[in-house]
Amino acid sequence: MSVATIDAGATRARPPSRFHTLTEPGRAMAEYASFVALRPAMSHLPQGDGHGVLVLPGFMATDRSTAPMRRLLSSLGYETAGWDLGRNVKVDNIRVAEMAKCVENLYDRTGGKISIVGWSLGGVFARELAKMLPEKVRLVISLGSPISDDRNHTNASRLFEWLNGKEPEPLKEGRFTGLDRAPPVPTTSILTKTDGIVHWRGSVQASDAGLPGQTENIVVNASHIGLGVNPTVMVAIADRLAQPEGAWKPFVPRGFTGLLFPRDQLH
């Protein structure tokens, strides 16, 4: 496990290596196989307190991609929900309002603050939703999300801009700027240095990016496509979500699980 102490923009933004990109599908399939094989053991992960967890899919993905994660979190005792908004393609004012409604609906249904887990672009949305509705969000977790405010960190930028333009509606209105600033709630960025879609430096949040002492980076061994089914990621997510509200502490892997996380620092 590594907690960033560097400036995420210390080097020029660039997309991931071609090798990491080309090996994404094969690595993701292996991670899913590991998820299935280890699913019974995951029942021993920390149990939840019943609070709501909204899970947002990545760019070009749907709720189907997050179904294994949501089923696991439900079995651990959380009230989980997908966004039920179809494929994650457009970034416009209508979509932002629909996502805000997802937060409000789950908040109302569970009667308390919810956590938001967002994969890739979904993690960007999770952070921005928490900025919009901080009184209804207790925790944000992003998975391989391009939060550096520089699209050059991802090799999906051309497709994104072809579908949304260089300045989507929220940007034209001065919203969704300063993506590198964390929301005013405890925020965890889970990232992998072998990400083939978003360069890992683009997912690093600075230690002073949000609430003092309540932002962190957790490094895992994973592909980008496999982040949502990677067993090590599930260990980290379960640990973060199980924290009592108002008692957030940085992630420290314990016991056997400590062997799952790389020990190298972010540099």
N, C-alpha and C positions, 0 to 999 in steps of 0.2 A: 504494500500500500504506500502511496506517495501523496504528500500534500504539497501543492505548488507554493514556491516562495519566489517565483520569478515573474517577470513581466511577459505575458503571453505574446506581446507584439515585439519581443526583443529581436526577432529575426524576420526577414521579409516573408510575407505570406506566400505559401505555395501549396498546391494540391498534394495528396499522398503519392507515394511511389507507385509506378505502374505495376510492379510485382505484387504489392499489397492489393491493388485493385483487381488484378487478374485472378488472384487466388481467393477472392472473397466468397464466391459460391461454394467452393469445396470446403473451405473452413467453416462456413455457416452450416453446411449439412452435417459436419462432424459435431458442431456444437449442439445442434438440435438432437442428434442421436444421443449425445451425453445427457441432455436435458431429460429425454424420455427414460434413459437407463437409470438416472439418479432421482427421478421424480418421487419414488417412495421415500427415499432418504430425506427429501426436502420437507416432508411433513414434520421433521424435527427442528425446522427453522423457528426463530422466535415468533410466538403467536401475536396476533393483532388485537387491538382493543375495540374493533368494530367501526372505527371511523371510516369515512368515505375516501376512496382512492380513484381518481380519474386518470385514465391511461390514454395518451394521445399517440397516434401512429406517426411514422416518418413520412418524408416526402414521397409521393406516388403510392403510398401504402394505405390500407384500410384497417378496420378493427380486427379483421381476420388475422393480421400479423401479430397483434398483441393478445390474442385469445389464450395461448398457453400461459403467459404471464398472469393474465387476469384470473384464470382458473386457479392457478397456484395461490395468488394473493387471497382469493375468496376462501380457499380451503384453510388459509392461515387465520381467518377471522375478520377480514376486511369487507366492507361494502364497496365492491368494485364496479366500475362503469367504463365502457368505451365511449367514444364521442358520438357514435351513431350519425356521422355526417358524411359517410361515403369515403371516397378517395381523397387523400390529402394532396391537392394540386394547387388550387387558387388561394391567393392571399389577398382578400379584399375586405371591405368594411362589413359586408354581410356575414362572411365567414367568422370574422372577429366577434361580431355580436352573437353568433350562434355558439361559439366556444364559451363566451362569457355566460351564456344561458346554461350551458352544461355545468359550469361551476356552481351557479346559483341553484340549479335543480338538485344537484347532489348534496349541496349544503343544506337545502331545505329538507330533503328526504332523510338525511342522517341527523339533523339537528345540531350540527357542529362544524368546525373547520375541517376542510378536506386536504388531502395531499394530492399533488399532481405529479405523475411520472410521464415524461415525454421522451420519445425516441427520435433522435436526429432533429428534423425540423419541428417535430412535436415538442421537443425539449425547449426550443426557442419560444414556441407558443406558451408552454407551461410557465416559463419565466415571465413573459409579458403579461399573462393572465394574472399572475400573482402580484405584479405591479399595479394592475388595474383594480384588483379586488383583494388587497392584503388582509382585510378583516375576515375573509372567508377561506383563507389558505393557511395551513400550518407548516407545510414543508413542500419543497420542490426538488425533484430528482430528474436530471437530464442524462440521456444516454448518447454519447457520441455526437453531441449537438454543436453546430457551428455558431458559437456565441461570441466570436471575436469582433463582430461588426465588419469583417472583411471577407467577402465571398470568394476571394482567391484561395482560401484554405480548402475549398471543396471542389471536386471535379464535376459536381452536378450544377454548378452555377449557370452554365450556358442554357441547360434545359430549364432551370428555374426561371431565368430571365426571358426565355422564349415564351413560356407559358404565362408569366406575370408581368413582364416588362422590367426595366431596370429599377423603376420606382413603383412598387405596388401602391394601391390606394392609401393604406395606413401611413406609408412613408411620406407621401405627398402632403399629408395632413400633419406631419411632424410627430407621428406615433411610430413605435417599433424602431426607434433610434437608440443608440447607446446600448446595443445588445450585450456588450461586455459588462454592463452594470447589473449586478445581481438584484433580485427583488428584495424587499424589506422583510423577508422571512428566511429561516434556515434553508440553505441551498447547497445541494450536492451535485457535482458534475462527475459522472462516471465516464472514463475515456480509455481508449486503448492505443498504444503506440504503433500498432500494426493495422490501424484503421485504413481501409482502402477507399473510402468515400470522403471523409472529412479528415484533414491532417490533424493529428492529435494536438498540435499547438493551438489550433483554432477552437479547441474545446476546453482549454485551461482557463479557469477564472482566478483572478488575482485574489490574494488573501483579504484585501481591503475593498473588494468589489460590492459588498452588501453590508449586512449587519456585522459589526465587529466581532470576530471570532466565531461566526456562524456561516462561513462559506468554506467549502472544501473540494478537493479533487481526489477521486479514487481511481487508481490505475489498475486495469485488469488485462489479462491475456485474452484477446477476443478479436473477432472480425467486426466490421460495422454491421453487416447484415445479420450477424448472429447475436448481437448484444441483447436482444429481447428474449433469447432462449439460453443464454450462456449460464451454466450453473453458478459460476463465481459471481456473476452480476446479480443473480437471484439472492445469493448470500448477503451481498452488500445492500440490496434494496430492502430485504426483510429486516436487516439490522437497523437501517435508517428509519423505516416506518414504525418499528416497534418502540421507538423512544417515546416516553411520556410527553405530552404536549407541554411546552415551556421548559423542558429539561434536556435540550439538545446538546450533544457533545460530539466532537470529531470522531470519525470512524477509526477504530483500532481492532484489527482482526485478532481473534483469540484462539488459542488451542490449535487444533488441526487445521482450521480454516485459514490460519495465518500462512500456511504453506501454499495456498492457492493464489496469493497476491504477489506480484513482482515487487522486489525490494529496491529497485533502482529509482533514483530521484528524477524528477522532471528537469531536463536540461537540454 
